[in-house]
């Protein structure tokens, strides 16, 4: 493509409202433009990368037997009422009426639509398992769209859905999809982790999020230094290798700790490390109260606590509730001597402590030389804390590190939720009707494009991995007033295209400095410069990533490009 | 693809609400399903054909230097106010509000969006001409969606826009686009005509509609039996080869024609053919009255009349107006002796008449032996009638025939309308700001799919042209309980796929009759049947179109498929 005949509107300045690198670079290099808040146009370069991402996704979906379909963006409100999501989803669900005042939804996902189709068209177990997918525009009315393509209101998703009679069949498709996702993100040049994630409220089971590691990520991942293990920190289990301390148990003693409220204040006052104290918090879990005990240096993970307690809502109790129930403020709570009506849960790490400190349920007093199994009433040990960097990995291999990540995909065993709501059944091999079970699998296609830029750039601009670059090669004529250079440029453009190389040819009458700067900004893998040595048939080749330059003859260039 | 692993829900019965062949067959053969009125899902087979159509469109757009982009479906209402279309378009424009009560449009086209981008990003004539295109979902809230994919509310369009400084540049891009469209529809196996069409209200100039000939078409085309000439009948010019009659002029005479009102009644009463009478109609054109005269066997074309008169609105005058202005009812109107205030326009064919009949502006009386140039006051000759079958073609080559057509594409010289409304200017080579001129070019992608089926089917089902078939070959095992047949079927499936043939393999445990009927319905170009002679390594090959069957060995089959 000749640059004079396309639209690559580069920007010298960083746009004021672009707050992350991918957003800045995609705007500056002329890949996208914002139409209005959270809604973007993909300009020619952006659309080319999008097409490449879609091609990779399509190939890997087809390879695992996915059937491509295309469902409508407009969805009937009635279907969303059947699933219950019409009421459950808030204003992020875009709703509209047609000319007859019938209500519609602009689809953010397609569970309802696809389940209704399968309900109507699939009658027998013989037609299962079935996997369909689509690459399609989705809508979500974000309250605060931001980060460019990372959190927009109109975006491109690959969404896939699989239907099964049995859990084993769902497990197999889930694994096939998991593997396909790993291949897709690897082919796209992304540094990613498949992390164990929270299955949320829809009654699903296993789920993994595919996270591109990036400092702009909105999620924190805990991963192992020595294995594939990775999980959202909200979900990361703690490895239970705690065994009782061998310390000699000392005698329990109540001491005065005037005005010492935080774990650190108490530890400093009593002269012991913070992990020699126990932290005690009172939670309201639905309608009950729960006393939760962790080591002083650990933090309670409320998601884990919710799972352990099988409750919908959990929140810290009020000071008033603590005083009424336990007789003290939050700074002096403890599990010793509490009423049997109050459930006590200790984190696993508490198994291994001895002669520690905890609140005495009396303002300004703590117990020292506390030993849980000796001193506490009835309680249980559960995994209820956040994992920490340096902890052993839950699979026993290596230790945990943290990273930030951008969610680029998710695989999810949905189970029977939608099939139940919409009544999707088939006849099994006994001729009896059975409710389907289901998986759903998403990839944020436009978001993936941004994630690639987050991972592949330098100070001068984007550095596209070869496999996703919009063009393989950037051809530049240094002096467009020099006939020899222009002639060689034109000839090379023809020759490279004839050799099957995708070339962006900067044939514009711009200064060389502008062309070079824009070329770095756009970030194609290879730059070929036709300059002063054009008369000798010599060009300069520069690799964008290594910044290595080399002068070579046309023949050497043509030999080189065959290796691209 | 194994049929057991995909979703091809065929129907034996014709769905009650499917009123045209393409709609019936695409439903029955399991290519599409309706989600609700005017909104469809493309099932795996339908999506495969859609992908093929899109690929052809993309290749031909790229070949003429089109730059693929992707603009959003959500468009700001403000842009539509700038263009004036927010008010001009009625309820077919889908409108919605976001959570902040800002108004949006779901794009039926993208003139506003693309013009706003070019306005903001293109600053110099050096960046022109520029052609961008996209393949994208559009929305249009049809009052009465019908004919399946032919008139839906959510559909796929290829829309392209070109931007220019000069009319000559626009002409060149228009011609390139016209030629590309011809190649696209030829490659898709369509019998089509590029017809001259009405440029409508937006102030544009040349426009051609690409019409797939079909009896379900909503438009009538006039085309030449001997040349490329084709036009919407509303636009077809009449070839002006009329020369004055050589008859001897007889004396004008007023005769009584009691209660004879229609042309036929008067002709019968006076004993002459209908084309020996003149038809006179009074029109109200904006605020003036115009008397329009045609030969008795011709019909006034109001669109031509509007163009001739340069008016916005035209309608037949009321009886009251005729009586007040001319002193008679409609059945007895004529152009002789009318006031000079009334404009008189005669159709070109009137040039060649002699000694004809016309109304006398007196109820129940006509003139006979009328000769216009002798008897009429001031008048002009204009081309104001509908062309008729049998007329000479306007290009002088052949005669005119009529056909019905489905509009599958349109090319349109929009001119400066949108650029003016949105203020899209560039600096010309003198450094002065000039308003852009613009072309727009559409292809109904999903509609094209339906048009192909309208043209390619028989009583048994669809007959896909090879180049758009979802699979090249349908492989069928007659008896799925026969191990030899199944083994050969499986082996052939592998072998054909390895040879790069796209195979649909009916591996289901269905009766042979069902498989054959569904195979004809789906309509792949070649069917390969593994039956009783499996043990001898012999299969049957059937061409869907010719219905020719042939038994052959596996080797012969593999040699044959190389020719596909």
Interface residues (C-beta under 8 A of the other chain):
Chain A: X1 X4 X5 X6 X7 X9 X33 X35 X36 X39 X40 X41 X42 X43 X44 X46 X47 X48 X50 X51 X65 X67 X68 X69 X70 X71 X72 X73 X74 X75 X76 X91 X92 X94 X95 X96 X98 X99 X106 X113 X116 X117 X118 X120 X121 X122 X126 X127 X129 X130 X132 X134 X137 X139 X141 X143 X153 X154 X508 X509
Chain B: X1 X4 X5 X6 X7 X9 X33 X35 X36 X39 X40 X41 X42 X43 X44 X46 X47 X48 X50 X51 X65 X67 X68 X69 X70 X71 X72 X73 X74 X75 X76 X91 X92 X94 X95 X96 X98 X99 X106 X113 X116 X117 X118 X120 X121 X122 X126 X127 X129 X130 X132 X134 X137 X139 X141 X143 X153 X154 X508 X509
